[in-house]
Amino acid sequence: MKYLSFTINKYRAIENGLTVLLEKHRLIPVIGINECGKTTILHAIFAFDYCNDSFNKNIHHLDDVKNLYKPGQKNNSKISAKIQIEWDEFKEALDDPEIKIMTGVNSYKRKKINFTEMLVITRDLITKKYDINSDLFTDKDLNHRLSEKIISQLPYILYFDDFRDSIPDEIEIRNENENDPKGWVAIIERLFKKTDESFSVFELSKIEERERKSIISQVKKILNNTLTREWQTFNLDDSDALKISIEYIPESENNGTTKPAKIKFDILETVEGNDCYFYIRDRSKGFFWFFNFVMKLEFNPKIVSNDGVDAIYLLDEPGSYLHAAAQSRLCRKLKNLSTDNNVIYCTHSHYLLDPEIIPISSIRISEKVNNFGIKLISIYEYDSGTGNKNAFQPIYDALQTKPFLLDLGSNENIVLTEGIYDFYCFNMFMNSGYKFLPSQNAESILYFISLMIGWNIKFNALWDNDKEGKEYWNTAKRKFGNDLKDKMLLLPLKGKQRKCILQDFVDGHELKKIKEEIGIPMDSSFDKTIATLFYSDNKNSIIQKLQKTKDNFQKINLLFNF
């Protein structure tokens, strides 16, 4: 049982039919300028699951759902989810005792012939009621109860904001919350359970002090091992002596008032052999974000039952406070998380859109329509009115940013190519140490040559050896003069060829082998084959078998001169 898509109608500034498809892409970055509705989309999806209603106090996803741009308009906010469900899973929901009473014990047996293994459930965000868009059952109360039962069995929908919510210096542990812990108490309880299923933060007050210290010591070890592992992944700074200290403060009496027990987190740093203690809020915003992210990801109480498989992670501006290198590593972390889950995240950072990790076809742009109303489109549909200059220009336009000089680096050797598929091929088949920068076509390389010259960056420009490539190769030599003409290159001809394009350097037999290995039809286009290979988990092992292709690309490598 899993979610296939969500469709949002009349939720805040979203008017009708904004659909987020989960089937094709497990990782979906959503980009766009401020106030274009990115967070609204995440909130709407989060609002579908009634299990998330208790989080409204902090996230406010159920507040002000009407469109404030259109005062007086009837409030009719709804969100629908298309769900894949097998008959046995549906039957399990029907076997709920309350639903059996409502339907009659055996009524579902005659319904099976109409079951399509695909359901659409809609939630009215005003009444908070559900309805199954099916002729299986027509009773509204039954539809609502059956929907809730199905949703309770679906993967969790988890929301991660930019972690501006503060971490309390001391977290109160009240025994009356033991059966339904919330917020940070629930995260701490999950930390204890992940250390040992027999542990509970609520049991600490009932056990002898020495045993309590032993339990906390084990919990602290698990926490610090987890933080250390993730710290190495993100490498926020060079510190390797940072640890978290956990202190339990028992319940106490003061002037007739009972103060609840508390858990206290401190950062412990060893400086010249001395232990120094700091509040977590005293650290950098980058570390503050890191600690929040790891705690809410690794010790989230909602993902216990299915280990997060097929869960939907909604992240609002992840890594806002991380430096560029750490954001790049976060990008890979999100990609790994999407292997078994769906990840949708909003970002303003092009470091979280690394084309070697994120397929550009998965990127969605959120934009306002006529100053109100929100739509979500692919980058191929986006038109900023500025004119495309390269394959990534829609991303730059949507983010209202531009390629940054320091991203390229004046000490790097840049090879300008005609398109994104050239970029894929060179990165896979050529061992050169060069950085390849894709343009949109043969003409747009000219734009990037101007940037390379202005930024004093070493470059070569490479065109296909065909009619269009030769035209702009000659244009470049005329425009930029004799001093740079040795930087303007054409693909080398093979044998008696009169023209060649990059596809000619991929061996035909090995191209068939690639299609077999990645499991796509033999009549698939070259572009689709290369893009699928580039994002395949088995890419490296497949490329090792493509010796003729790699040899061909090494011949191109001989052209470059820096």
Secondary structure, DSSP 8 states (H G I E B T S, - for coil): -EEEEEEEESBTTB-S-EEEE-SS-SEEEEE-STTSSHHHHHHHHHHHSGGGGGGHHHH-TTSS-S-TTSTT-----EEEEEEE--HHHHHHHHTSHHHHHHH-TTGGGGGGGG--SEEEEEEETTT--EEE-SSS---HHHHHHHHHHHHHHS--EEEE----S---SEEEE-GGGTTS--HHHHHHHHHHHHH-TT--GGGGGGS-HHHHHHHHHHHHHHHHHHHHHHHHHH--SS---EEEEEEEE--EEETTEEE-EEEEEEEEEEETTEEEEE-GGGS-HHHHHHHHHHHHHHT-GGGTTTTTTT-EEEEESTTTTS-HHHHHHHHHHHHHHTTTSEEEEE-S-GGGG-TTTS-GGG-EEEEESTTS-EEEEETTT---SS---STTHHHHHHHT----HHHH-TTSEEEEESSHHHHHHHHHH-----EEEE-SSTTTHHHHHHHHHHTT-EEEEEE-BSHHHHHHHHHHHHHH-GGGGGGEEE----TT-S-B-GGGGS-HHHHHHHHHHHT--TT--HHHHHHHHHT-TTHHHHHTT-HHHHHHHHHHHTT---
